[in-house]
Amino acid sequence: MRRRNSLRIVLVGNGSSLKEEVARILRSANFCIAASVSRGEDFPGSEVQPGQLLFLIVHTGDDFFLVAEQIELLRRSHAGGRIAVVTDRYRQDEMTAAFRVGSNGYFADVVKSDVFIKSIELVMTGEVVPLPRTFLRSVFGPESAPRNHVGPSDANNEAPFATPKDVVVPQLSPRERAILRCLVEGESNKSIARKFQITVGTVKGHVKATLRKIGVGNRTQAAIWEMHNRSLARTTGDSSPRPACSGI
C-alpha cells in the first residue's frame, strides 16, 4: 500500500465515463491521483519528482492523432515519467502508434481491474505492458524489440492478448499450476513451501520452470498471465472451476 501511495498518477483526457471508472479503480487500489486534466500541458508537475509520475491518457474517440501528440508532448516535458493509454476498445493500428511514439503501456479492458492494477504496477517498475510477441516485430522490427515486455500474448478485439485460436497452452504439471494460482494470491515462497510441505528451494525450482514455460520474466507477470487466461477460459466457454491455491 505504501508503495502505491508514493506514486502520482495523472489522468489525461476529456471527461468520460471511462475516465471516471479508471479513477474509481485506481482509488480503490490505493493509488494517488495527483491530477485529472484535459491535456498534458495543463499539468506542470513542478512539485512532483518525474520518477514518481504515471500519465494515463484516457482515449474514447476516433482521432488517435491527438493522443499520439499528447504522448510526444509528455515525453518531452516529463522525460522521467511513465505514459500509458487507456482506451474503450482495442485497435491494433492505434496500439502500434502509441508504442512508436513512446507509450509504456496500452490498456483496452480495465473492467478486469485486477489485471489492470497489476499491469499498472509493472509499468511503474519499468516494464512495457502489455506488448504481444507477435506484435513486436511490426512495431520495432525483428532486432529492436524491447527486452522487458510481458508475454506470451497476442491481440483480439477486447484486449492485446492471445486470441483463443492462437493460444498454445503450456504443459504445466499439476504442482506448477497450483503454485501459479498461489502467485496470483500473492503467496511468498515460504508460505507456498509450508502449504505444500516442500522446501523453499523446491518452490523456487517450480516457479522458475513455470515462468520459463509460460514465457514471462517475473512473478507479477506470471500472475497477470494466469488471471488473463482464467478470463479467456470463461469467454471461450470453459466453465470448469479454477481451484484456489491449495496443496496437491
SVG drawing of the C-alpha trace seen along z (x, -y; Angstrom):
<svg xmlns="http://www.w3.org/2000/svg" viewBox="-20 -24 38 58">
<polyline fill="none" stroke="black" stroke-width="0.4" points="0.0,0.0 2.8,-2.4 4.5,-1.9 1.3,-2.7 0.7,-5.8 4.2,-7.0 3.2,-7.1 1.5,-10.0 -0.9,-9.3 -2.2,-12.0 -5.3,-11.2 -5.3,-13.0 -8.4,-13.3 -11.8,-14.8 -14.4,-13.9 -15.9,-10.5 -17.4,-7.5 -14.2,-5.6 -12.1,-8.2 -14.4,-8.1 -14.2,-4.3 -10.4,-4.4 -10.3,-6.9 -12.6,-4.8 -10.4,-1.6 -7.2,-3.4 -8.5,-5.0 -10.0,-1.6 -6.5,-0.2 -4.9,-3.0 -3.2,-4.8 -2.8,-8.5 -4.3,-10.6 -2.3,-13.8 -4.5,-15.5 -7.1,-15.0 -6.6,-17.2 -7.9,-17.5 -4.4,-17.9 -0.9,-17.0 0.2,-20.6 -2.3,-21.5 -0.2,-19.7 3.1,-21.4 4.1,-18.9 6.7,-21.2 6.3,-19.8 6.4,-16.1 9.5,-14.1 9.5,-12.8 10.2,-9.2 7.0,-9.1 4.7,-10.1 2.5,-8.0 0.4,-9.7 -2.7,-7.7 -4.2,-9.1 -7.8,-8.1 -9.0,-7.8 -12.6,-7.1 -12.8,-8.9 -11.7,-8.1 -8.9,-10.7 -5.8,-8.9 -3.5,-11.5 -4.3,-13.8 -3.3,-11.0 0.0,-10.5 0.6,-14.2 0.0,-14.1 2.4,-11.2 5.1,-13.0 4.5,-16.2 4.6,-14.4 7.7,-12.5 9.4,-15.9 8.1,-17.7 8.3,-14.9 11.1,-12.7 11.4,-10.7 7.7,-9.9 5.8,-6.8 3.0,-7.0 0.2,-4.6 -3.0,-4.8 -6.4,-3.5 -9.0,-3.1 -12.5,-1.8 -11.7,0.8 -8.6,2.3 -7.3,1.1 -4.1,2.5 -3.1,-0.5 -3.6,-2.8 -1.6,-0.4 1.2,-0.4 1.2,-4.2 1.2,-4.5 4.3,-2.4 6.1,-4.0 5.8,-7.5 6.8,-6.4 4.0,-4.9 4.9,-2.4 1.5,-0.7 -1.8,-0.2 -4.9,1.0 -8.2,1.8 -10.1,3.7 -9.9,2.1 -13.1,3.9 -10.7,6.8 -9.4,4.5 -7.2,7.0 -5.2,7.4 -5.2,3.7 -3.8,2.9 -1.0,5.4 -0.2,4.1 0.0,0.5 2.4,1.7 4.6,3.3 4.6,0.1 5.8,-1.9 8.7,0.5 9.9,0.0 8.1,2.7 6.4,2.2 3.0,3.8 1.1,5.5 3.3,6.0 2.5,9.1 5.4,11.0 3.7,11.4 3.2,7.6 6.8,6.7 8.3,7.1 5.7,4.9 6.4,2.1 10.1,2.2 11.5,4.5 12.9,8.0 16.0,7.0 14.9,3.9 12.0,5.2 12.3,4.2 13.5,6.9 11.2,6.1 7.9,6.9 5.2,9.1 4.3,12.2 3.4,14.5 0.4,12.7 -1.4,11.6 -4.4,9.5 -8.2,9.8 -11.0,7.4 -11.1,6.9 -7.5,6.6 -4.0,7.1 -3.6,10.7 -3.8,14.0 -6.9,15.0 -8.3,18.5 -7.3,19.9 -3.7,18.8 -3.3,19.9 -0.7,22.6 -1.3,24.0 2.0,24.6 2.4,28.1 2.4,27.3 2.4,30.0 -0.4,30.1 2.0,28.8 3.2,25.9 -0.5,25.0 -1.2,24.9 1.9,22.8 0.8,20.4 -2.5,19.9 -0.6,19.2 1.4,16.5 -1.9,14.8 -2.9,14.8 0.5,13.1 1.8,16.1 5.6,16.0 7.9,18.9 8.0,19.7 4.2,19.7 3.9,22.0 6.5,24.3 4.6,24.7 1.3,25.2 2.7,28.0 5.1,29.4 8.1,29.0 11.3,27.0 11.7,23.3 14.3,24.5 11.8,26.8 9.3,24.0 11.9,21.8 12.5,24.5 8.8,24.9 8.4,21.1 11.5,20.8 10.2,23.7 6.7,22.2 8.0,18.7 10.0,20.3 7.1,22.4 4.6,19.5 7.2,17.1 7.3,14.4 10.1,12.8 8.8,12.5 6.1,13.5 3.9,10.4 3.9,11.1 3.0,14.8 0.1,13.7 -1.2,11.4 -0.8,14.3 -2.8,16.6 -5.6,14.1 -5.9,13.3 -6.1,17.0 -8.8,17.5 -10.8,14.8 -10.0,16.2 -11.2,19.6 -14.5,18.1 -15.1,16.2 -14.4,19.3 -16.9,21.4 -14.7,23.3 -16.8,23.1 -14.8,25.6 -13.8,24.0 -10.2,23.0 -9.4,24.1 -7.7,21.6 -4.1,22.2 -4.1,25.5 -1.9,28.4 -1.6,31.2"/>
</svg>
